[in-house]
Amino acid sequence: MAPDAPGGHAVPAPLTPPLVELRPLVSADAATIASWSLDPRFVAGADWTPDLSLEVHVAFQLRIVTDPPADLIRLGAVHEGELVGYVDLHGHEPRRRELGYVIGDSHRWGRGYGGAAARAGLAYGFGVLGLTEIWAEALTGNTASVRILQGLGMTEIDHGAPGPYRRFTISVGS
Ligand SMILES: CC(C)(COP(=O)(O)OP(=O)(O)OC[C@H]1O[C@@H](n2cnc3c(N)ncnc32)[C@H](O)[C@@H]1OP(=O)(O)O)[C@@H](O)C(=O)NCCC(=O)NCCS
């Protein structure tokens, strides 16, 4: 707590900045995102196509930044000024979208960025886009992603249903 303000009221200390903040992507981010393709662990975890050249990845990422598909909102996830991932809100329904998130490359995994990015994505979807429902899915074996979705307070749909994915949803007011 900072020293008392005039009048005897304690002044709250500055809030700690969030671990991850979201911002629009810019063209320069394409090279950063593409560079994660050089990390085989990341490529496997993110299910990117292996064995593509860096140039192909840069061109692909640049196209998404400059001319994204109509149903995709992709935001950069930034920690202390550095791009550490991105968050997707995907879908064509006016009030409902799918949340996706990626942290790259894999040396940044396990530091809380994924959970923080996903939480910021939910806040953006509900608070800025005015969505009423956000859903997400994770491969059953993707423990980190499943824990993120559970940690966000999302409800699992069709728990135990056959198939490789576990699906989660959260609605306004739930
Ligand atoms: C999934 C992913 C985003 C997680 O990012 P991250 O920064 O490592 O996540 P966090 O550090 O916030 O950890 C999230 C949770 O998973 C746990 N976790 C992290 N790595 C783990 C691992 N290898 N095994 C088990 N649990 C793990 C953490 O302890 C944390 O759980 P907690 O909140 O209960 O403590 C990241 O691995 C990634 O980008 N993977 C490739 C893309 C992907 O799978 N995206 C999700 C599908 S849309």
The ligand as a MOL file (V3000), in Angstrom:
LIG
                    3D

  0  0  0     0  0            999 V3000
M  V30 BEGIN CTAB
M  V30 COUNTS 48 50 0 0 0
M  V30 BEGIN ATOM
M  V30 1 C -2.0940 -25.5090 -24.8030 0
M  V30 2 C -1.1520 -24.3290 -24.6060 0
M  V30 3 C -1.8320 -23.0520 -25.1280 0
M  V30 4 C -0.8720 -24.1980 -23.1140 0
M  V30 5 O -0.0980 -23.0240 -22.9340 0
M  V30 6 P 0.7590 -22.8110 -21.6060 0
M  V30 7 O 1.2620 -21.4280 -21.6380 0
M  V30 8 O 1.7420 -23.9200 -21.4440 0
M  V30 9 O -0.3960 -22.9660 -20.4860 0
M  V30 10 P -0.2640 -22.5840 -18.9590 0
M  V30 11 O 1.1660 -22.4320 -18.5660 0
M  V30 12 O -1.1960 -21.4590 -18.7080 0
M  V30 13 O -0.8010 -23.9170 -18.2550 0
M  V30 14 C -2.1780 -24.2390 -18.3140 0
M  V30 15 C -2.4610 -25.4010 -17.3860 0
M  V30 16 O -1.9060 -26.5990 -17.9220 0
M  V30 17 C -0.9830 -27.1470 -17.0320 0
M  V30 18 N 0.1050 -27.6550 -17.8610 0
M  V30 19 C 0.9810 -26.9460 -18.5860 0
M  V30 20 N 1.7750 -27.7620 -19.2750 0
M  V30 21 C 1.3820 -29.0130 -18.9520 0
M  V30 22 C 1.8220 -30.3100 -19.3200 0
M  V30 23 N 2.8280 -30.4880 -20.1850 0
M  V30 24 N 1.1810 -31.3780 -18.8050 0
M  V30 25 C 0.1770 -31.2180 -17.9430 0
M  V30 26 N -0.3030 -30.0220 -17.5630 0
M  V30 27 C 0.3130 -28.9430 -18.0620 0
M  V30 28 C -0.5570 -26.0300 -16.1150 0
M  V30 29 O -0.1170 -26.4960 -14.8640 0
M  V30 30 C -1.8490 -25.2610 -16.0190 0
M  V30 31 O -2.7280 -25.9200 -15.1410 0
M  V30 32 P -3.2690 -25.1990 -13.8290 0
M  V30 33 O -3.9130 -23.9200 -14.3270 0
M  V30 34 O -4.2490 -26.1670 -13.2860 0
M  V30 35 O -2.0550 -24.9570 -13.0150 0
M  V30 36 C 0.2100 -24.5300 -25.3390 0
M  V30 37 O 0.7550 -25.7600 -24.9340 0
M  V30 38 C 0.0840 -24.5300 -26.8400 0
M  V30 39 O 0.1350 -23.4880 -27.4750 0
M  V30 40 N -0.1030 -25.7160 -27.4310 0
M  V30 41 C -0.2900 -25.8290 -28.8830 0
M  V30 42 C -1.6250 -25.2480 -29.3220 0
M  V30 43 C -2.8070 -25.8270 -28.5520 0
M  V30 44 O -2.8340 -26.9880 -28.1900 0
M  V30 45 N -3.8130 -24.9710 -28.3310 0
M  V30 46 C -5.0080 -25.3760 -27.6040 0
M  V30 47 C -6.0690 -25.8620 -28.5070 0
M  V30 48 S -6.9900 -24.5090 -29.1910 0
M  V30 END ATOM
M  V30 BEGIN BOND
M  V30 1 1 1 2
M  V30 2 1 2 3
M  V30 3 1 2 4
M  V30 4 1 2 36
M  V30 5 1 4 5
M  V30 6 1 5 6
M  V30 7 2 6 7
M  V30 8 1 6 8
M  V30 9 1 6 9
M  V30 10 1 9 10
M  V30 11 2 10 11
M  V30 12 1 10 12
M  V30 13 1 10 13
M  V30 14 1 13 14
M  V30 15 1 14 15
M  V30 16 1 15 16
M  V30 17 1 15 30
M  V30 18 1 16 17
M  V30 19 1 17 18
M  V30 20 1 17 28
M  V30 21 1 18 19
M  V30 22 1 18 27
M  V30 23 2 19 20
M  V30 24 1 20 21
M  V30 25 1 21 22
M  V30 26 2 21 27
M  V30 27 1 22 23
M  V30 28 2 22 24
M  V30 29 1 24 25
M  V30 30 2 25 26
M  V30 31 1 26 27
M  V30 32 1 28 29
M  V30 33 1 28 30
M  V30 34 1 30 31
M  V30 35 1 31 32
M  V30 36 2 32 33
M  V30 37 1 32 34
M  V30 38 1 32 35
M  V30 39 1 36 37
M  V30 40 1 36 38
M  V30 41 2 38 39
M  V30 42 1 38 40
M  V30 43 1 40 41
M  V30 44 1 41 42
M  V30 45 1 42 43
M  V30 46 2 43 44
M  V30 47 1 43 45
M  V30 48 1 45 46
M  V30 49 1 46 47
M  V30 50 1 47 48
M  V30 END BOND
M  V30 END CTAB
M  END
